[in-house]
Amino acid sequence: MRRDFLKLCGLAGLGLASPVFDLDASPANAGELPDYDGPFYVVFNASGGWDTTYLMDPKGTGGINRLYEQGEILTSGEHRFAPIAKHTEAGMNNEDFFTKYGSELLTINGLDYSVNNHSPCSRYMATGKLDSHAYPTFAALVAACKGPDCPLAFLTFGNYSATGNVVPMARVPYLPSLKLLANADAVHGSDRWPYHDDFVNVRIERALKEHRLARSKTTQLPRRERAQSMLYAAQLNSKALQRVAPLIPKEIPKERLSQQAEIALTSFKAGVCVSANLTIGQFDSHANNDRDQMKLIPELLAGVDYLVGRAEDLQIRDKLVIVMQSEMGRTPSYNKGDGKDHWSIGSIMFMGAGIKGNRVFGATDEKQFLVPINSQSLELDEENGFRVRPEHVHAKLRELAGIDSHAISEQFPLGVAEQENLNGLWE
């Protein structure tokens, strides 16, 4: 049965935590993994490169966009945003999004990606390190630091998802897949057809524990010890994942980001997940930029709105930390195919626990080049300021999560100088 469970995990592309347990010191001694109760971290990836002038960094002059004029740019509190309601056929427009969430939203404009190729930019935005393939994404790092024993500690649905070998990567593409994992001790995942009655499961658990305890008192080869640890971990993971089953919704949302959000939120609520990497692709609009961006930006915003609404239903909204990012922006000029090409300057947005909203830092000028800022005041400072890059953002994300001094984080230094620390970013 446990072998089948591990096989199922493998077929789903799912890595489950399998530490070598100390029976006398570990919570595993109680026969069940503890719940992880938050905070929960969600990173939305607009994969391909979003056009920030149609979102949080509007430009109405110089032919940078063709859908609105300078005088039509809208505001909500401190936020300025592009008017796209009349161009939105489905999803959520900027007008509704910033009206609803502007008071919670923190935006950084004029983010310097340094390069403009997808692969290095995706890695840079995900990890804060441009020149290394060894660094974990922020979502993986925070999962490793805060809940490494969670069965689905780090969920990912695509985009750059490196773990740095500090935490397993979990992929659960569909809600039915999650149901199968949650009911791994039942035939075809059905509650009505368990492999064993409850009293049999109790005896199996007791026997496994006694066997494990007896083996722990003798010296064994590392390979045998590892195999037995994995068997015991499979038992505990299977039991922990059962908490997911009653939380899985009967109706599956149609939208791709909403489906990803449901899997993440269900896992959060069950206490088996720390972070999730959500992804929506096709933003690489080298042709027909306006048409594609007006389809995808509202879809992205609707996904964020769905996540927040469902988190509120599950009573975990106040424990969410949300990052909305892309690996690059789009050029200020159009090409011959009415598209926009890669641009190494963009924006990023945040909201959630510990983040003070209704604030915007950084800027780009009328030609969409970034304006440097002062690291202490966070005010624009063209002459003496510095260029905000992904490592500066990641250093602050680590601080926000309280993992900046964690031993695992220290294995992956970001090299941010003290004078470039974004002082008071979240406050």
C-alpha positions as CSV (number, residue, x, y, z in Angstrom):
1,M,0.0,0.0,0.0
2,R,2.8,2.4,0.9
3,R,4.7,1.4,-2.2
4,D,1.6,2.3,-4.3
5,F,1.3,5.6,-2.5
6,L,4.9,6.5,-3.3
7,K,4.4,5.3,-6.9
8,L,1.3,7.6,-7.2
9,C,3.4,10.5,-6.0
10,G,6.0,9.8,-8.6
11,L,3.5,9.6,-11.4
12,A,2.0,12.9,-10.4
13,G,5.4,14.5,-10.4
14,L,5.1,15.0,-6.7
15,G,8.0,15.0,-4.3
16,L,7.1,14.4,-0.6
17,A,9.2,15.3,2.3
18,S,10.9,12.2,3.7
19,P,13.3,13.1,6.5
20,V,15.1,10.6,8.7
21,F,13.0,10.7,11.8
22,D,14.3,10.8,15.4
23,L,11.5,8.8,17.1
24,D,12.3,10.2,20.5
25,A,12.5,13.9,19.5
26,S,10.4,14.3,16.4
27,P,6.6,15.1,16.3
28,A,6.5,11.9,14.2
29,N,6.6,10.1,17.5
30,A,3.0,11.0,18.0
31,G,2.2,9.2,14.7
32,E,1.1,12.3,12.8
33,L,2.8,15.4,11.2
34,P,1.8,18.7,12.7
35,D,-0.3,21.3,10.9
36,Y,1.5,24.3,9.3
37,D,-0.7,27.3,10.2
38,G,0.9,30.1,8.2
39,P,1.8,32.5,6.9
40,F,1.3,31.2,3.4
41,Y,3.2,32.5,0.4
42,V,1.8,32.8,-3.1
43,V,3.8,34.0,-6.1
44,F,1.9,34.8,-9.3
45,N,4.1,34.7,-12.4
46,A,3.0,36.5,-15.6
47,S,5.3,34.3,-17.7
48,G,6.6,35.8,-20.9
49,G,6.8,39.5,-19.9
50,W,3.8,41.7,-19.1
51,D,3.3,45.2,-20.5
52,T,3.4,47.3,-17.4
53,T,2.1,50.4,-19.3
54,Y,-1.3,48.6,-19.4
55,L,-1.2,47.9,-15.7
56,M,0.5,49.7,-12.8
57,D,3.0,52.0,-14.8
58,P,0.8,53.8,-17.4
59,K,2.3,55.9,-20.2
60,G,0.0,58.0,-22.4
61,T,2.4,59.8,-24.5
62,G,5.1,59.1,-27.2
63,G,3.2,56.3,-28.8
64,I,4.1,53.9,-26.0
65,N,0.6,52.5,-26.1
66,R,-2.3,52.8,-28.5
67,L,-5.3,52.3,-26.2
68,Y,-5.5,55.5,-24.1
69,E,-4.2,59.0,-23.8
70,Q,-2.3,60.7,-21.0
71,G,-5.4,62.4,-19.7
72,E,-7.2,59.1,-19.4
73,I,-4.8,57.6,-16.8
74,L,-6.7,56.8,-13.6
75,T,-5.7,56.9,-9.9
76,S,-6.8,55.1,-6.8
77,G,-5.1,56.5,-3.7
78,E,-1.4,56.5,-4.5
79,H,-1.8,54.2,-7.4
80,R,-1.8,55.2,-11.1
81,F,-3.1,52.7,-13.6
82,A,-4.1,52.2,-17.2
83,P,-7.8,52.5,-18.1
84,I,-8.6,49.1,-19.7
85,A,-12.3,48.5,-18.8
86,K,-13.5,49.2,-22.3
87,H,-10.9,46.8,-23.8
88,T,-11.6,43.9,-21.3
89,E,-13.9,41.2,-22.5
90,A,-13.4,38.7,-19.6
91,G,-11.6,38.6,-16.3
92,M,-11.0,41.7,-14.0
93,N,-10.1,45.1,-15.3
94,N,-7.7,47.5,-13.7
95,E,-10.5,49.8,-12.6
96,D,-12.1,47.1,-10.5
97,F,-8.8,45.6,-9.2
98,F,-7.2,48.8,-8.0
99,T,-10.5,50.1,-6.5
100,K,-10.9,46.8,-4.6
101,Y,-7.3,46.2,-3.5
102,G,-5.4,49.5,-3.9
103,S,-5.5,50.1,-0.1
104,E,-3.7,46.8,0.4
105,L,-1.3,47.0,-2.6
106,L,2.4,47.9,-2.7
107,T,4.0,48.5,-6.1
108,I,7.6,49.0,-7.1
109,N,8.1,50.5,-10.6
110,G,11.3,50.8,-12.4
111,L,12.7,47.4,-11.5
112,D,16.0,46.6,-13.3
113,Y,16.1,43.0,-14.6
114,S,19.7,43.7,-16.0
115,V,19.1,41.4,-19.0
116,N,16.2,40.7,-21.3
117,N,16.2,37.0,-22.1
118,H,13.5,34.8,-20.7
119,S,15.7,32.1,-19.0
120,P,18.1,34.3,-17.0
121,C,15.3,36.8,-16.2
122,S,12.9,34.1,-14.9
123,R,15.7,32.7,-12.7
124,Y,16.7,36.2,-11.5
125,M,13.1,37.2,-10.6
126,A,12.4,33.8,-8.9
127,T,15.6,33.6,-6.8
128,G,17.2,37.0,-6.6
129,K,20.4,35.6,-8.1
130,L,21.2,36.2,-11.8
131,D,24.5,34.3,-12.2
132,S,23.7,30.9,-10.5
133,H,21.5,27.9,-11.2
134,A,22.0,26.6,-7.6
135,Y,19.7,29.1,-5.8
136,P,16.1,28.1,-4.8
137,T,13.1,30.2,-5.7
138,F,11.8,32.4,-2.8
139,A,8.8,30.1,-2.6
140,A,11.0,27.0,-2.2
141,L,13.3,28.7,0.2
142,V,10.5,29.9,2.5
143,A,9.0,26.4,2.5
144,A,12.3,24.8,3.4
145,C,12.8,27.3,6.3
146,K,9.3,27.2,7.7
147,G,7.7,23.8,7.0
148,P,10.2,21.3,5.5
149,D,8.2,18.3,6.9
150,C,4.9,19.4,5.2
151,P,4.0,16.8,2.5
152,L,3.3,19.5,-0.1
153,A,5.6,22.2,1.4
154,F,6.4,23.8,-2.0
155,L,3.7,23.6,-4.7
156,T,4.6,24.8,-8.2
157,F,2.5,25.0,-11.4
158,G,5.3,25.9,-13.7
159,N,7.7,28.7,-14.5
160,Y,11.2,28.7,-12.9
161,S,10.9,26.3,-9.9
162,A,14.4,25.4,-8.7
163,T,14.6,24.2,-5.1
164,G,18.3,24.3,-4.5
165,N,17.8,20.8,-3.0
166,V,16.5,22.2,0.2
167,V,12.9,21.1,-0.1
168,P,11.0,18.7,-2.4
169,M,9.1,20.2,-5.4
170,A,5.4,19.2,-5.5
171,R,3.3,19.3,-8.7
172,V,-0.4,18.6,-8.4
173,P,-1.8,19.8,-11.8
174,Y,-5.5,19.1,-11.2
175,L,-7.9,18.9,-8.3
176,P,-8.8,15.3,-9.0
177,S,-5.1,14.5,-8.6
178,L,-5.1,16.2,-5.2
179,K,-8.1,14.0,-4.3
180,L,-6.3,10.9,-5.2
181,L,-3.3,11.9,-3.1
182,A,-5.6,12.8,-0.2
183,N,-7.3,9.4,-0.3
184,A,-4.3,7.3,-1.2
185,D,-5.4,4.6,1.3
186,A,-8.6,4.0,-0.7
187,V,-9.3,2.3,-4.0
188,H,-9.2,4.9,-6.8
189,G,-9.3,7.6,-4.1
190,S,-12.9,6.8,-3.1
191,D,-13.9,7.3,0.5
192,R,-16.3,4.4,0.1
193,W,-13.7,1.9,-0.8
194,P,-10.8,2.0,1.8
195,Y,-8.2,-0.7,1.5
196,H,-8.5,-1.5,5.2
197,D,-11.0,-0.8,8.0
198,D,-9.9,1.7,10.6
199,F,-9.0,-0.9,13.2
200,V,-6.7,-2.6,10.7
201,N,-5.0,0.8,9.9
202,V,-4.4,1.3,13.6
203,R,-2.7,-2.1,13.9
204,I,-0.6,-1.4,10.8
205,E,0.5,1.9,12.2
206,R,1.4,0.3,15.6
207,A,3.3,-2.5,13.9
208,L,5.3,-0.1,11.7
209,K,6.1,2.1,14.7
210,E,7.3,-0.9,16.8
211,H,9.3,-2.1,13.9
212,R,10.9,1.3,13.4
213,L,11.7,1.7,17.1
214,A,13.3,-1.8,17.2
215,R,15.4,-1.1,14.1
216,S,16.5,2.3,15.5
217,K,18.3,0.6,18.3
218,T,20.6,-1.4,15.9
219,T,23.3,-0.1,13.6
220,Q,22.2,-0.3,9.9
221,L,23.7,0.5,6.6
222,P,22.7,4.1,5.4
223,R,20.8,2.7,2.4
224,R,18.6,0.5,4.6
225,E,18.1,3.3,7.1
226,R,17.1,5.6,4.3
227,A,14.6,3.1,2.8
228,Q,13.0,2.5,6.2
229,S,12.8,6.3,6.8
230,M,11.0,6.7,3.5
231,L,8.5,4.0,4.4
232,Y,7.7,5.7,7.7
233,A,7.6,9.1,6.0
234,A,5.1,7.8,3.4
235,Q,2.9,6.6,6.3
236,L,2.9,10.0,8.0
237,N,2.5,12.0,4.7
238,S,-0.4,9.8,3.7
239,K,-2.1,10.4,7.1
240,A,-1.4,14.2,6.9
241,L,-2.8,14.4,3.4
242,Q,-6.1,12.9,4.6
243,R,-6.8,16.4,6.1
244,V,-7.0,17.7,2.6
245,A,-9.9,15.5,1.5
246,P,-12.9,17.2,3.2
247,L,-11.7,20.6,1.9
248,I,-11.6,19.8,-1.8
249,P,-14.5,21.6,-3.5
250,K,-17.0,19.6,-5.4
251,E,-17.1,22.1,-8.3
252,I,-13.9,22.7,-10.2
253,P,-13.4,26.3,-11.5
254,K,-12.9,26.7,-15.2
255,E,-10.1,29.3,-15.2
256,R,-6.6,28.0,-15.1
257,L,-5.4,30.3,-12.3
258,S,-8.5,29.6,-10.2
259,Q,-7.8,25.9,-10.4
260,Q,-4.2,26.4,-9.3
261,A,-5.4,28.7,-6.5
262,E,-7.9,26.1,-5.3
263,I,-5.2,23.4,-5.0
264,A,-2.9,25.8,-3.1
265,L,-5.6,27.1,-0.8
266,T,-6.9,23.7,0.0
267,S,-3.4,22.6,0.9
268,F,-2.8,25.7,3.0
269,K,-6.0,25.2,4.9
270,A,-5.2,21.6,5.6
271,G,-1.8,22.6,7.0
272,V,0.2,20.6,4.5
273,C,1.7,23.4,2.4
274,V,3.7,26.6,3.0
275,S,4.1,28.2,-0.5
276,A,2.8,28.0,-4.0
277,N,4.2,29.2,-7.3
278,L,1.2,30.0,-9.6
279,T,1.7,30.6,-13.3
280,I,-0.1,32.1,-16.3
281,G,1.8,32.1,-19.6
282,Q,1.7,33.6,-23.1
283,F,2.6,37.2,-22.1
284,D,5.4,37.2,-24.7
285,S,3.5,39.4,-27.1
286,H,6.0,40.0,-29.9
287,A,2.9,40.3,-32.2
288,N,-0.4,41.9,-31.5
289,N,0.7,43.2,-28.1
290,D,-2.5,45.1,-27.3
291,R,-4.8,42.2,-28.0
292,D,-2.8,39.7,-26.1
293,Q,-2.1,41.9,-23.1
294,M,-5.8,42.9,-22.8
295,K,-6.7,39.2,-22.7
296,L,-4.0,38.1,-20.2
297,I,-3.8,41.0,-17.7
298,P,-7.5,40.7,-16.8
299,E,-7.1,37.0,-16.5
300,L,-4.2,37.4,-14.1
301,L,-6.0,40.0,-12.0
302,A,-9.1,37.7,-11.9
303,G,-6.9,34.9,-10.6
304,V,-5.5,37.1,-7.8
305,D,-9.1,38.2,-7.0
306,Y,-10.2,34.6,-6.9
307,L,-7.4,33.6,-4.6
308,V,-8.1,36.4,-2.1
309,G,-11.9,35.7,-2.1
310,R,-11.5,32.0,-1.6
311,A,-8.9,32.6,1.1
312,E,-11.5,34.7,2.9
313,D,-14.0,31.9,2.6
314,L,-11.5,29.6,4.2
315,Q,-10.6,32.2,6.9
316,I,-6.9,32.3,5.9
317,R,-6.8,35.6,4.0
318,D,-5.0,37.4,6.9
319,K,-2.2,34.8,6.6
320,L,-1.5,35.2,2.9
321,V,1.5,37.0,1.4
322,I,1.0,37.6,-2.3
323,V,3.7,38.5,-4.9
324,M,2.7,39.4,-8.5
325,Q,5.6,39.5,-10.9
326,S,6.9,38.9,-14.4
327,E,10.4,38.2,-15.7
328,M,10.5,41.3,-18.0
329,G,8.5,44.2,-19.4
330,R,7.7,45.2,-23.0
331,T,9.5,47.8,-25.1
332,P,8.1,51.3,-25.3
333,S,7.8,51.0,-29.0
334,Y,5.9,48.7,-31.3
335,N,7.5,46.4,-33.9
336,K,6.2,45.8,-37.4
337,G,3.9,43.1,-36.2
338,D,2.1,45.4,-33.8
339,G,3.9,43.6,-31.0
340,K,6.4,44.7,-28.3
341,D,9.7,43.0,-27.7
342,H,11.7,42.3,-24.5
343,W,12.4,45.2,-22.1
344,S,14.7,44.9,-19.1
345,I,12.7,47.2,-16.9
346,G,9.5,46.4,-15.2
347,S,7.4,46.4,-12.1
348,I,6.3,44.1,-9.2
349,M,3.3,44.2,-6.8
350,F,2.8,42.8,-3.3
351,M,-0.1,42.5,-0.8
352,G,-0.9,40.6,2.3
353,A,0.3,39.9,5.9
354,G,2.8,42.4,7.1
355,I,2.7,44.6,4.0
356,K,1.4,48.2,4.3
357,G,-0.7,49.0,1.2
358,N,-1.6,52.1,-0.8
359,R,2.0,52.8,-1.6
360,V,4.1,53.1,-4.8
361,F,7.9,53.2,-4.9
362,G,10.2,53.8,-7.9
363,A,9.2,55.1,-11.3
364,T,10.1,55.1,-15.0
365,D,10.4,58.3,-17.0
366,E,8.3,59.3,-20.1
367,K,10.5,57.1,-22.3
368,Q,10.1,54.1,-19.9
369,F,13.6,54.2,-18.5
370,L,13.9,53.7,-14.8
371,V,14.5,56.5,-12.3
372,P,16.9,55.6,-9.4
373,I,15.7,55.8,-5.8
374,N,17.3,56.6,-2.4
375,S,17.4,53.4,-0.4
376,Q,16.7,55.1,2.9
377,S,13.9,57.4,2.0
378,L,12.7,55.3,-1.0
379,E,12.1,58.6,-2.8
380,L,13.2,59.2,-6.4
381,D,16.9,60.3,-6.6
382,E,18.2,60.6,-10.1
383,E,21.7,61.8,-9.2
384,N,22.6,59.8,-6.1
385,G,20.1,57.0,-6.0
386,F,20.5,53.3,-7.1
387,R,18.8,50.9,-9.4
388,V,16.5,48.5,-7.7
389,R,17.1,44.9,-8.8
390,P,15.6,41.5,-7.9
391,E,18.2,40.8,-5.2
392,H,17.1,43.9,-3.3
393,V,13.5,42.7,-3.5
394,H,14.4,39.1,-2.4
395,A,16.4,40.4,0.5
396,K,13.3,42.2,1.8
397,L,11.1,39.2,1.1
398,R,13.4,37.1,3.3
399,E,13.1,39.8,6.0
400,L,9.3,39.8,5.7
401,A,9.2,36.1,6.1
402,G,11.6,36.1,9.0
403,I,14.1,33.8,7.3
404,D,16.9,36.2,6.4
405,S,19.1,34.8,9.2
406,H,18.0,31.2,8.8
407,A,20.8,28.7,8.3
408,I,19.3,27.6,4.9
409,S,19.0,31.2,3.7
410,E,22.6,31.8,4.6
411,Q,23.6,29.1,2.2
412,F,22.3,31.3,-0.6
413,P,23.6,34.9,0.1
414,L,22.3,37.7,-2.1
415,G,25.2,40.1,-1.5
416,V,23.0,43.2,-1.0
417,A,25.1,46.0,0.5
418,E,23.8,47.6,3.6
419,Q,23.5,51.0,1.9
420,E,21.2,49.4,-0.7
421,N,18.7,47.8,1.8
422,L,15.2,49.1,0.9
423,N,14.6,50.7,4.3
424,G,11.0,50.5,5.5
425,L,9.7,48.9,2.4
426,W,6.9,46.9,4.1
427,E,6.1,49.4,6.9
